[in-house]
Amino acid sequence: MKRRIVGFHRDETRDWVADLDCGHRQHVRHNPPWMNRPWVVTAKGREKFTGSILNCKVCDEKESEAG
């Protein structure tokens, strides 16, 4: 389910996590070559992506369970 990014924080291992408008969270790691998200490592990059859309895996799972 598509959700808007409302902010960012770091987890206990210092990886970046997007805070979504549904209340869930999703990692947005920059870990080339598997995940190429260089924008997440700078404040300006994170600011640019605040308000953009991510697919919330937790919401998708809940929707599937509901049937």
PQR file of N, CA, C, O and H, with PARSE charges and radii, in Angstrom:
ATOM      1  N   MET A   1       0.848  -1.169   0.000 -0.4000 1.5000
ATOM      2  CA  MET A   1       0.000   0.000   0.000 -0.0000 2.0000
ATOM      3  C   MET A   1       0.900   1.240   0.000  0.5500 1.7000
ATOM      4  O   MET A   1       1.871   1.312   0.754 -0.5500 1.4000
ATOM      5  N   LYS A   2       0.577   2.185  -0.829 -0.4000 1.5000
ATOM      6  CA  LYS A   2       1.372   3.404  -0.955 -0.0000 2.0000
ATOM      7  C   LYS A   2       1.158   4.307   0.255  0.5500 1.7000
ATOM      8  O   LYS A   2       0.026   4.605   0.635 -0.5500 1.4000
ATOM      9  H   LYS A   2      -0.212   2.127  -1.441  0.4000 1.0000
ATOM     10  N   ARG A   3       2.267   4.736   0.848 -0.4000 1.5000
ATOM     11  CA  ARG A   3       2.229   5.622   2.020 -0.0000 2.0000
ATOM     12  C   ARG A   3       3.264   6.720   1.861  0.5500 1.7000
ATOM     13  O   ARG A   3       4.300   6.531   1.223 -0.5500 1.4000
ATOM     14  H   ARG A   3       3.187   4.494   0.540  0.4000 1.0000
ATOM     15  N   ARG A   4       2.972   7.859   2.445 -0.4000 1.5000
ATOM     16  CA  ARG A   4       3.848   9.028   2.361 -0.0000 2.0000
ATOM     17  C   ARG A   4       4.892   9.020   3.481  0.5500 1.7000
ATOM     18  O   ARG A   4       4.591   8.668   4.622 -0.5500 1.4000
ATOM     19  H   ARG A   4       2.130   8.012   2.963  0.4000 1.0000
ATOM     20  N   ILE A   5       6.125   9.414   3.137 -0.4000 1.5000
ATOM     21  CA  ILE A   5       7.197   9.562   4.128 -0.0000 2.0000
ATOM     22  C   ILE A   5       6.972  10.869   4.876  0.5500 1.7000
ATOM     23  O   ILE A   5       6.849  11.929   4.263 -0.5500 1.4000
ATOM     24  H   ILE A   5       6.369   9.700   2.210  0.4000 1.0000
ATOM     25  N   VAL A   6       6.920  10.788   6.218 -0.4000 1.5000
ATOM     26  CA  VAL A   6       6.712  11.995   7.023 -0.0000 2.0000
ATOM     27  C   VAL A   6       7.959  12.385   7.809  0.5500 1.7000
ATOM     28  O   VAL A   6       8.001  13.460   8.407 -0.5500 1.4000
ATOM     29  H   VAL A   6       7.020   9.927   6.715  0.4000 1.0000
ATOM     30  N   GLY A   7       8.971  11.529   7.816 -0.4000 1.5000
ATOM     31  CA  GLY A   7      10.206  11.834   8.532 -0.0000 2.0000
ATOM     32  C   GLY A   7      11.166  10.672   8.465  0.5500 1.7000
ATOM     33  O   GLY A   7      10.883   9.645   7.848 -0.5500 1.4000
ATOM     34  H   GLY A   7       8.937  10.656   7.330  0.4000 1.0000
ATOM     35  N   PHE A   8      12.312  10.845   9.112 -0.4000 1.5000
ATOM     36  CA  PHE A   8      13.347   9.818   9.144 -0.0000 2.0000
ATOM     37  C   PHE A   8      13.952   9.756  10.533  0.5500 1.7000
ATOM     38  O   PHE A   8      13.954  10.746  11.265 -0.5500 1.4000
ATOM     39  H   PHE A   8      12.542  11.679   9.613  0.4000 1.0000
ATOM     40  N   HIS A   9      14.462   8.595  10.891 -0.4000 1.5000
ATOM     41  CA  HIS A   9      15.249   8.448  12.111 -0.0000 2.0000
ATOM     42  C   HIS A   9      16.241   7.312  11.891  0.5500 1.7000
ATOM     43  O   HIS A   9      16.163   6.591  10.897 -0.5500 1.4000
ATOM     44  H   HIS A   9      14.460   7.791  10.296  0.4000 1.0000
ATOM     45  N   ARG A  10      17.160   7.163  12.814 -0.4000 1.5000
ATOM     46  CA  ARG A  10      18.119   6.057  12.745 -0.0000 2.0000
ATOM     47  C   ARG A  10      17.738   4.992  13.760  0.5500 1.7000
ATOM     48  O   ARG A  10      17.276   5.297  14.860 -0.5500 1.4000
ATOM     49  H   ARG A  10      17.224   7.749  13.622  0.4000 1.0000
ATOM     50  N   ASP A  11      17.937   3.740  13.373 -0.4000 1.5000
ATOM     51  CA  ASP A  11      17.662   2.635  14.297 -0.0000 2.0000
ATOM     52  C   ASP A  11      18.868   2.390  15.194  0.5500 1.7000
ATOM     53  O   ASP A  11      19.840   3.145  15.164 -0.5500 1.4000
ATOM     54  H   ASP A  11      18.312   3.492  12.480  0.4000 1.0000
ATOM     55  N   GLU A  12      18.798   1.335  15.988 -0.4000 1.5000
ATOM     56  CA  GLU A  12      19.856   1.048  16.963 -0.0000 2.0000
ATOM     57  C   GLU A  12      21.197   0.706  16.313  0.5500 1.7000
ATOM     58  O   GLU A  12      22.235   0.800  16.968 -0.5500 1.4000
ATOM     59  H   GLU A  12      18.009   0.722  16.013  0.4000 1.0000
ATOM     60  N   THR A  13      21.194   0.311  15.040 -0.4000 1.5000
ATOM     61  CA  THR A  13      22.454   0.025  14.334 -0.0000 2.0000
ATOM     62  C   THR A  13      22.867   1.186  13.426  0.5500 1.7000
ATOM     63  O   THR A  13      23.788   1.055  12.619 -0.5500 1.4000
ATOM     64  H   THR A  13      20.351   0.234  14.508  0.4000 1.0000
ATOM     65  N   ARG A  14      22.173   2.328  13.567 -0.4000 1.5000
ATOM     66  CA  ARG A  14      22.472   3.571  12.855 -0.0000 2.0000
ATOM     67  C   ARG A  14      22.058   3.547  11.383  0.5500 1.7000
ATOM     68  O   ARG A  14      22.518   4.380  10.602 -0.5500 1.4000
ATOM     69  H   ARG A  14      21.426   2.434  14.222  0.4000 1.0000
ATOM     70  N   ASP A  15      21.194   2.601  10.993 -0.4000 1.5000
ATOM     71  CA  ASP A  15      20.633   2.584   9.642 -0.0000 2.0000
ATOM     72  C   ASP A  15      19.456   3.556   9.591  0.5500 1.7000
ATOM     73  O   ASP A  15      18.761   3.752  10.588 -0.5500 1.4000
ATOM     74  H   ASP A  15      20.820   1.924  11.627  0.4000 1.0000
ATOM     75  N   TRP A  16      19.238   4.160   8.425 -0.4000 1.5000
ATOM     76  CA  TRP A  16      18.137   5.111   8.269 -0.0000 2.0000
ATOM     77  C   TRP A  16      16.815   4.390   8.077  0.5500 1.7000
ATOM     78  O   TRP A  16      16.730   3.387   7.368 -0.5500 1.4000
ATOM     79  H   TRP A  16      19.803   4.000   7.615  0.4000 1.0000
ATOM     80  N   VAL A  17      15.786   4.921   8.722 -0.4000 1.5000
ATOM     81  CA  VAL A  17      14.434   4.372   8.683 -0.0000 2.0000
ATOM     82  C   VAL A  17      13.478   5.508   8.328  0.5500 1.7000
ATOM     83  O   VAL A  17      13.534   6.590   8.914 -0.5500 1.4000
ATOM     84  H   VAL A  17      15.854   5.736   9.298  0.4000 1.0000
ATOM     85  N   ALA A  18      12.596   5.244   7.354 -0.4000 1.5000
ATOM     86  CA  ALA A  18      11.569   6.226   6.991 -0.0000 2.0000
ATOM     87  C   ALA A  18      10.365   6.036   7.896  0.5500 1.7000
ATOM     88  O   ALA A  18       9.923   4.910   8.121 -0.5500 1.4000
ATOM     89  H   ALA A  18      12.550   4.366   6.878  0.4000 1.0000
ATOM     90  N   ASP A  19       9.836   7.134   8.413 -0.4000 1.5000
ATOM     91  CA  ASP A  19       8.594   7.124   9.189 -0.0000 2.0000
ATOM     92  C   ASP A  19       7.466   7.413   8.204  0.5500 1.7000
ATOM     93  O   ASP A  19       7.498   8.418   7.494 -0.5500 1.4000
ATOM     94  H   ASP A  19      10.195   8.049   8.230  0.4000 1.0000
ATOM     95  N   LEU A  20       6.465   6.528   8.163 -0.4000 1.5000
ATOM     96  CA  LEU A  20       5.389   6.644   7.185 -0.0000 2.0000
ATOM     97  C   LEU A  20       4.129   7.216   7.818  0.5500 1.7000
ATOM     98  O   LEU A  20       3.938   7.120   9.030 -0.5500 1.4000
ATOM     99  H   LEU A  20       6.439   5.711   8.740  0.4000 1.0000
ATOM    100  N   ASP A  21       3.266   7.813   6.993 -0.4000 1.5000
ATOM    101  CA  ASP A  21       2.056   8.455   7.511 -0.0000 2.0000
ATOM    102  C   ASP A  21       1.061   7.471   8.115  0.5500 1.7000
ATOM    103  O   ASP A  21       0.128   7.890   8.800 -0.5500 1.4000
ATOM    104  H   ASP A  21       3.421   7.892   6.009  0.4000 1.0000
ATOM    105  N   CYS A  22       1.236   6.188   7.882 -0.4000 1.5000
ATOM    106  CA  CYS A  22       0.367   5.172   8.472 -0.0000 2.0000
ATOM    107  C   CYS A  22       0.832   4.787   9.876  0.5500 1.7000
ATOM    108  O   CYS A  22       0.152   4.036  10.575 -0.5500 1.4000
ATOM    109  H   CYS A  22       1.994   5.847   7.325  0.4000 1.0000
ATOM    110  N   GLY A  23       1.997   5.304  10.286 -0.4000 1.5000
ATOM    111  CA  GLY A  23       2.542   4.985  11.594 -0.0000 2.0000
ATOM    112  C   GLY A  23       3.576   3.879  11.554  0.5500 1.7000
ATOM    113  O   GLY A  23       4.237   3.624  12.561 -0.5500 1.4000
ATOM    114  H   GLY A  23       2.549   5.913   9.718  0.4000 1.0000
ATOM    115  N   HIS A  24       3.735   3.214  10.419 -0.4000 1.5000
ATOM    116  CA  HIS A  24       4.746   2.166  10.286 -0.0000 2.0000
ATOM    117  C   HIS A  24       6.074   2.780   9.879  0.5500 1.7000
ATOM    118  O   HIS A  24       6.164   3.968   9.571 -0.5500 1.4000
ATOM    119  H   HIS A  24       3.198   3.422   9.601  0.4000 1.0000
ATOM    120  N   ARG A  25       7.095   1.946   9.886 -0.4000 1.5000
ATOM    121  CA  ARG A  25       8.443   2.394   9.549 -0.0000 2.0000
ATOM    122  C   ARG A  25       9.038   1.445   8.523  0.5500 1.7000
ATOM    123  O   ARG A  25       8.680   0.269   8.465 -0.5500 1.4000
ATOM    124  H   ARG A  25       7.021   0.981  10.136  0.4000 1.0000
ATOM    125  N   GLN A  26       9.951   1.970   7.712 -0.4000 1.5000
ATOM    126  CA  GLN A  26      10.609   1.132   6.715 -0.0000 2.0000
ATOM    127  C   GLN A  26      12.051   1.569   6.545  0.5500 1.7000
ATOM    128  O   GLN A  26      12.329   2.759   6.400 -0.5500 1.4000
ATOM    129  H   GLN A  26      10.242   2.926   7.758  0.4000 1.0000
ATOM    130  N   HIS A  27      12.982   0.602   6.562 -0.4000 1.5000
ATOM    131  CA  HIS A  27      14.387   0.919   6.340 -0.0000 2.0000
ATOM    132  C   HIS A  27      14.588   1.451   4.924  0.5500 1.7000
ATOM    133  O   HIS A  27      13.974   0.970   3.971 -0.5500 1.4000
ATOM    134  H   HIS A  27      12.756  -0.365   6.679  0.4000 1.0000
ATOM    135  N   VAL A  28      15.442   2.432   4.807 -0.4000 1.5000
ATOM    136  CA  VAL A  28      15.814   3.007   3.513 -0.0000 2.0000
ATOM    137  C   VAL A  28      17.340   3.068   3.443  0.5500 1.7000
ATOM    138  O   VAL A  28      17.935   4.144   3.373 -0.5500 1.4000
ATOM    139  H   VAL A  28      15.940   2.823   5.581  0.4000 1.0000
ATOM    140  N   ARG A  29      17.944   1.908   3.465 -0.4000 1.5000
ATOM    141  CA  ARG A  29      19.401   1.811   3.502 -0.0000 2.0000
ATOM    142  C   ARG A  29      20.030   2.140   2.143  0.5500 1.7000
ATOM    143  O   ARG A  29      19.458   1.895   1.081 -0.5500 1.4000
ATOM    144  H   ARG A  29      17.461   1.034   3.523  0.4000 1.0000
ATOM    145  N   HIS A  30      21.220   2.699   2.235 -0.4000 1.5000
ATOM    146  CA  HIS A  30      22.078   2.848   1.062 -0.0000 2.0000
ATOM    147  C   HIS A  30      23.170   1.809   1.233  0.5500 1.7000
ATOM    148  O   HIS A  30      24.100   1.995   2.019 -0.5500 1.4000
ATOM    149  H   HIS A  30      21.684   2.897   3.098  0.4000 1.0000
ATOM    150  N   ASN A  31      23.053   0.708   0.489 -0.4000 1.5000
ATOM    151  CA  ASN A  31      23.977  -0.409   0.648 -0.0000 2.0000
ATOM    152  C   ASN A  31      24.282  -0.983  -0.740  0.5500 1.7000
ATOM    153  O   ASN A  31      23.845  -2.085  -1.069 -0.5500 1.4000
ATOM    154  H   ASN A  31      22.298   0.558  -0.149  0.4000 1.0000
ATOM    155  N   PRO A  32      25.034  -0.228  -1.550 -0.5600 1.5000
ATOM    156  CA  PRO A  32      25.317  -0.687  -2.916  0.2800 2.0000
ATOM    157  C   PRO A  32      26.022  -2.049  -2.900  0.5500 1.7000
ATOM    158  O   PRO A  32      26.775  -2.323  -1.965 -0.5500 1.4000
ATOM    159  N   PRO A  33      25.810  -2.890  -3.877 -0.5600 1.5000
ATOM    160  CA  PRO A  33      25.003  -2.700  -5.079  0.2800 2.0000
ATOM    161  C   PRO A  33      23.544  -3.132  -4.901  0.5500 1.7000
ATOM    162  O   PRO A  33      22.755  -2.999  -5.837 -0.5500 1.4000
ATOM    163  N   TRP A  34      23.169  -3.641  -3.738 -0.4000 1.5000
ATOM    164  CA  TRP A  34      21.808  -4.148  -3.544 -0.0000 2.0000
ATOM    165  C   TRP A  34      20.773  -3.042  -3.394  0.5500 1.7000
ATOM    166  O   TRP A  34      19.684  -3.132  -3.961 -0.5500 1.4000
ATOM    167  H   TRP A  34      23.810  -3.749  -2.978  0.4000 1.0000
ATOM    168  N   MET A  35      21.095  -2.020  -2.652 -0.4000 1.5000
ATOM    169  CA  MET A  35      20.177  -0.901  -2.439 -0.0000 2.0000
ATOM    170  C   MET A  35      20.928   0.388  -2.716  0.5500 1.7000
ATOM    171  O   MET A  35      21.854   0.745  -1.988 -0.5500 1.4000
ATOM    172  H   MET A  35      21.980  -1.946  -2.192  0.4000 1.0000
ATOM    173  N   ASN A  36      20.532   1.077  -3.758 -0.4000 1.5000
ATOM    174  CA  ASN A  36      21.226   2.288  -4.154 -0.0000 2.0000
ATOM    175  C   ASN A  36      20.366   3.496  -3.809  0.5500 1.7000
ATOM    176  O   ASN A  36      19.551   3.945  -4.614 -0.5500 1.4000
ATOM    177  H   ASN A  36      19.780   0.787  -4.350  0.4000 1.0000
ATOM    178  N   ARG A  37      20.558   4.011  -2.612 -0.4000 1.5000
ATOM    179  CA  ARG A  37      19.815   5.182  -2.138 -0.0000 2.0000
ATOM    180  C   ARG A  37      20.782   6.199  -1.536  0.5500 1.7000
ATOM    181  O   ARG A  37      20.745   6.448  -0.331 -0.5500 1.4000
ATOM    182  H   ARG A  37      21.220   3.647  -1.957  0.4000 1.0000
ATOM    183  N   PRO A  38      21.640   6.784  -2.358 -0.5600 1.5000
ATOM    184  CA  PRO A  38      22.629   7.725  -1.824  0.2800 2.0000
ATOM    185  C   PRO A  38      21.997   8.953  -1.184  0.5500 1.7000
ATOM    186  O   PRO A  38      22.624   9.599  -0.345 -0.5500 1.4000
ATOM    187  N   TRP A  39      20.769   9.285  -1.563 -0.4000 1.5000
ATOM    188  CA  TRP A  39      20.089  10.454  -1.005 -0.0000 2.0000
ATOM    189  C   TRP A  39      19.858  10.339   0.492  0.5500 1.7000
ATOM    190  O   TRP A  39      19.731  11.357   1.172 -0.5500 1.4000
ATOM    191  H   TRP A  39      20.260   8.759  -2.244  0.4000 1.0000
ATOM    192  N   VAL A  40      19.801   9.121   1.021 -0.4000 1.5000
ATOM    193  CA  VAL A  40      19.472   8.948   2.437 -0.0000 2.0000
ATOM    194  C   VAL A  40      20.621   9.340   3.370  0.5500 1.7000
ATOM    195  O   VAL A  40      20.395   9.550   4.562 -0.5500 1.4000
ATOM    196  H   VAL A  40      19.904   8.294   0.469  0.4000 1.0000
ATOM    197  N   VAL A  41      21.836   9.442   2.854 -0.4000 1.5000
ATOM    198  CA  VAL A  41      22.979   9.711   3.725 -0.0000 2.0000
ATOM    199  C   VAL A  41      23.198  11.193   4.012  0.5500 1.7000
ATOM    200  O   VAL A  41      24.061  11.541   4.818 -0.5500 1.4000
ATOM    201  H   VAL A  41      22.019   9.272   1.886  0.4000 1.0000
ATOM    202  N   THR A  42      22.426  12.079   3.361 -0.4000 1.5000
ATOM    203  CA  THR A  42      22.559  13.511   3.638 -0.0000 2.0000
ATOM    204  C   THR A  42      21.232  14.090   4.111  0.5500 1.7000
ATOM    205  O   THR A  42      20.163  13.619   3.722 -0.5500 1.4000
ATOM    206  H   THR A  42      21.724  11.796   2.707  0.4000 1.0000
ATOM    207  N   ALA A  43      21.309  15.102   4.944 -0.4000 1.5000
ATOM    208  CA  ALA A  43      20.098  15.767   5.429 -0.0000 2.0000
ATOM    209  C   ALA A  43      19.315  16.371   4.272  0.5500 1.7000
ATOM    210  O   ALA A  43      18.086  16.304   4.256 -0.5500 1.4000
ATOM    211  H   ALA A  43      22.177  15.484   5.260  0.4000 1.0000
ATOM    212  N   LYS A  44      20.004  16.954   3.311 -0.4000 1.5000
ATOM    213  CA  LYS A  44      19.346  17.557   2.153 -0.0000 2.0000
ATOM    214  C   LYS A  44      18.618  16.488   1.325  0.5500 1.7000
ATOM    215  O   LYS A  44      17.509  16.720   0.845 -0.5500 1.4000
ATOM    216  H   LYS A  44      21.003  17.008   3.323  0.4000 1.0000
ATOM    217  N   GLY A  45      19.241  15.332   1.164 -0.4000 1.5000
ATOM    218  CA  GLY A  45      18.616  14.239   0.430 -0.0000 2.0000
ATOM    219  C   GLY A  45      17.363  13.734   1.123  0.5500 1.7000
ATOM    220  O   GLY A  45      16.337  13.524   0.476 -0.5500 1.4000
ATOM    221  H   GLY A  45      20.143  15.144   1.554  0.4000 1.0000
ATOM    222  N   ARG A  46      17.435  13.537   2.440 -0.4000 1.5000
ATOM    223  CA  ARG A  46      16.263  13.077   3.190 -0.0000 2.0000
ATOM    224  C   ARG A  46      15.146  14.115   3.142  0.5500 1.7000
ATOM    225  O   ARG A  46      13.971  13.768   3.026 -0.5500 1.4000
ATOM    226  H   ARG A  46      18.268  13.708   2.966  0.4000 1.0000
ATOM    227  N   GLU A  47      15.520  15.385   3.232 -0.4000 1.5000
ATOM    228  CA  GLU A  47      14.522  16.455   3.151 -0.0000 2.0000
ATOM    229  C   GLU A  47      13.804  16.426   1.800  0.5500 1.7000
ATOM    230  O   GLU A  47      12.590  16.617   1.727 -0.5500 1.4000
ATOM    231  H   GLU A  47      16.474  15.667   3.326  0.4000 1.0000
ATOM    232  N   LYS A  48      14.564  16.187   0.742 -0.4000 1.5000
ATOM    233  CA  LYS A  48      13.986  16.130  -0.602 -0.0000 2.0000
ATOM    234  C   LYS A  48      12.971  14.988  -0.723  0.5500 1.7000
ATOM    235  O   LYS A  48      11.968  15.130  -1.421 -0.5500 1.4000
ATOM    236  H   LYS A  48      15.550  16.032   0.801  0.4000 1.0000
ATOM    237  N   PHE A  49      13.217  13.872  -0.059 -0.4000 1.5000
ATOM    238  CA  PHE A  49      12.339  12.707  -0.170 -0.0000 2.0000
ATOM    239  C   PHE A  49      11.213  12.687   0.863  0.5500 1.7000
ATOM    240  O   PHE A  49      10.326  11.837   0.782 -0.5500 1.4000
ATOM    241  H   PHE A  49      14.033  13.756   0.508  0.4000 1.0000
ATOM    242  N   THR A  50      11.232  13.606   1.832 -0.4000 1.5000
ATOM    243  CA  THR A  50      10.106  13.712   2.752 -0.0000 2.0000
ATOM    244  C   THR A  50       8.877  14.118   1.946  0.5500 1.7000
ATOM    245  O   THR A  50       8.905  15.091   1.192 -0.5500 1.4000
ATOM    246  H   THR A  50      11.953  14.296   1.898  0.4000 1.0000
ATOM    247  N   GLY A  51       7.807  13.362   2.117 -0.4000 1.5000
ATOM    248  CA  GLY A  51       6.595  13.592   1.340 -0.0000 2.0000
ATOM    249  C   GLY A  51       6.459  12.666   0.152  0.5500 1.7000
ATOM    250  O   GLY A  51       5.384  12.575  -0.440 -0.5500 1.4000
ATOM    251  H   GLY A  51       7.784  12.572   2.729  0.4000 1.0000
ATOM    252  N   SER A  52       7.543  11.969  -0.212 -0.4000 1.5000
ATOM    253  CA  SER A  52       7.448  11.033  -1.326 -0.0000 2.0000
ATOM    254  C   SER A  52       6.791   9.731  -0.854  0.5500 1.7000
ATOM    255  O   SER A  52       6.542   9.549   0.337 -0.5500 1.4000
ATOM    256  H   SER A  52       8.417  12.043   0.269  0.4000 1.0000
ATOM    257  N   ILE A  53       6.520   8.849  -1.786 -0.4000 1.5000
ATOM    258  CA  ILE A  53       5.733   7.657  -1.515 -0.0000 2.0000
ATOM    259  C   ILE A  53       6.613   6.413  -1.465  0.5500 1.7000
ATOM    260  O   ILE A  53       7.502   6.230  -2.297 -0.5500 1.4000
ATOM    261  H   ILE A  53       6.723   8.997  -2.753  0.4000 1.0000
ATOM    262  N   LEU A  54       6.351   5.567  -0.477 -0.4000 1.5000
ATOM    263  CA  LEU A  54       6.943   4.230  -0.382 -0.0000 2.0000
ATOM    264  C   LEU A  54       5.813   3.220  -0.260  0.5500 1.7000
ATOM    265  O   LEU A  54       4.710   3.557   0.172 -0.5500 1.4000
ATOM    266  H   LEU A  54       5.630   5.717   0.199  0.4000 1.0000
ATOM    267  N   ASN A  55       6.089   2.006  -0.636 -0.4000 1.5000
ATOM    268  CA  ASN A  55       5.118   0.940  -0.436 -0.0000 2.0000
ATOM    269  C   ASN A  55       5.311   0.380   0.978  0.5500 1.7000
ATOM    270  O   ASN A  55       6.393  -0.103   1.312 -0.5500 1.4000
ATOM    271  H   ASN A  55       6.984   1.732  -0.988  0.4000 1.0000
ATOM    272  N   CYS A  56       4.271   0.445   1.799 -0.4000 1.5000
ATOM    273  CA  CYS A  56       4.348  -0.053   3.175 -0.0000 2.0000
ATOM    274  C   CYS A  56       4.061  -1.547   3.190  0.5500 1.7000
ATOM    275  O   CYS A  56       2.940  -1.977   2.917 -0.5500 1.4000
ATOM    276  H   CYS A  56       3.392   0.838   1.528  0.4000 1.0000
ATOM    277  N   LYS A  57       5.075  -2.329   3.508 -0.4000 1.5000
ATOM    278  CA  LYS A  57       4.946  -3.781   3.532 -0.0000 2.0000
ATOM    279  C   LYS A  57       4.022  -4.254   4.650  0.5500 1.7000
ATOM    280  O   LYS A  57       3.312  -5.246   4.489 -0.5500 1.4000
ATOM    281  H   LYS A  57       5.986  -1.980   3.730  0.4000 1.0000
ATOM    282  N   VAL A  58       4.026  -3.555   5.773 -0.4000 1.5000
ATOM    283  CA  VAL A  58       3.169  -3.935   6.902 -0.0000 2.0000
ATOM    284  C   VAL A  58       1.696  -3.739   6.528  0.5500 1.7000
ATOM    285  O   VAL A  58       0.867  -4.608   6.799 -0.5500 1.4000
ATOM    286  H   VAL A  58       4.603  -2.749   5.903  0.4000 1.0000
ATOM    287  N   CYS A  59       1.373  -2.610   5.912 -0.4000 1.5000
ATOM    288  CA  CYS A  59       0.000  -2.368   5.470 -0.0000 2.0000
ATOM    289  C   CYS A  59      -0.426  -3.402   4.437  0.5500 1.7000
ATOM    290  O   CYS A  59      -1.562  -3.875   4.464 -0.5500 1.4000
ATOM    291  H   CYS A  59       2.047  -1.905   5.693  0.4000 1.0000
ATOM    292  N   ASP A  60       0.485  -3.758   3.520 -0.4000 1.5000
ATOM    293  CA  ASP A  60       0.179  -4.788   2.518 -0.0000 2.0000
ATOM    294  C   ASP A  60      -0.155  -6.113   3.190  0.5500 1.7000
ATOM    295  O   ASP A  60      -1.109  -6.785   2.801 -0.5500 1.4000
ATOM    296  H   ASP A  60       1.408  -3.374   3.498  0.4000 1.0000
ATOM    297  N   GLU A  61       0.630  -6.492   4.200 -0.4000 1.5000
ATOM    298  CA  GLU A  61       0.398  -7.747   4.905 -0.0000 2.0000
ATOM    299  C   GLU A  61      -0.960  -7.736   5.626  0.5500 1.7000
ATOM    300  O   GLU A  61      -1.702  -8.717   5.586 -0.5500 1.4000
ATOM    301  H   GLU A  61       1.405  -5.945   4.516  0.4000 1.0000
ATOM    302  N   LYS A  62      -1.264  -6.628   6.273 -0.4000 1.5000
ATOM    303  CA  LYS A  62      -2.543  -6.524   6.977 -0.0000 2.0000
ATOM    304  C   LYS A  62      -3.717  -6.592   6.014  0.5500 1.7000
ATOM    305  O   LYS A  62      -4.746  -7.194   6.321 -0.5500 1.4000
ATOM    306  H   LYS A  62      -0.661  -5.831   6.305  0.4000 1.0000
ATOM    307  N   GLU A  63      -3.560  -5.968   4.838 -0.4000 1.5000
ATOM    308  CA  GLU A  63      -4.620  -6.001   3.835 -0.0000 2.0000
ATOM    309  C   GLU A  63      -4.832  -7.432   3.312  0.5500 1.7000
ATOM    310  O   GLU A  63      -5.965  -7.864   3.101 -0.5500 1.4000
ATOM    311  H   GLU A  63      -2.724  -5.479   4.589  0.4000 1.0000
ATOM    312  N   SER A  64      -3.739  -8.146   3.110 -0.4000 1.5000
ATOM    313  CA  SER A  64      -3.822  -9.535   2.651 -0.0000 2.0000
ATOM    314  C   SER A  64      -4.500 -10.427   3.671  0.5500 1.7000
ATOM    315  O   SER A  64      -5.294 -11.299   3.316 -0.5500 1.4000
ATOM    316  H   SER A  64      -2.818  -7.795   3.282  0.4000 1.0000
ATOM    317  N   GLU A  65      -4.183 -10.206   4.947 -0.4000 1.5000
ATOM    318  CA  GLU A  65      -4.783 -10.994   6.023 -0.0000 2.0000
ATOM    319  C   GLU A  65      -6.286 -10.731   6.139  0.5500 1.7000
ATOM    320  O   GLU A  65      -7.064 -11.631   6.455 -0.5500 1.4000
ATOM    321  H   GLU A  65      -3.538  -9.498   5.235  0.4000 1.0000
ATOM    322  N   ALA A  66      -6.678  -9.481   5.878 -0.4000 1.5000
ATOM    323  CA  ALA A  66      -8.088  -9.110   5.981 -0.0000 2.0000
ATOM    324  C   ALA A  66      -8.915  -9.720   4.852  0.5500 1.7000
ATOM    325  O   ALA A  66     -10.127  -9.899   4.963 -0.5500 1.4000
ATOM    326  H   ALA A  66      -6.045  -8.750   5.621  0.4000 1.0000
ATOM    327  N   GLY A  67      -8.218 -10.031   3.768 -0.4000 1.5000
ATOM    328  CA  GLY A  67      -8.829 -10.756   2.711 -0.0000 2.0000
ATOM    329  C   GLY A  67      -9.532 -10.051   1.676  0.5500 1.7000
ATOM    330  O   GLY A  67     -10.065 -10.673   0.757 -0.5500 1.4000
ATOM    331  H   GLY A  67      -7.233  -9.886   3.677  0.4000 1.0000
TER
END
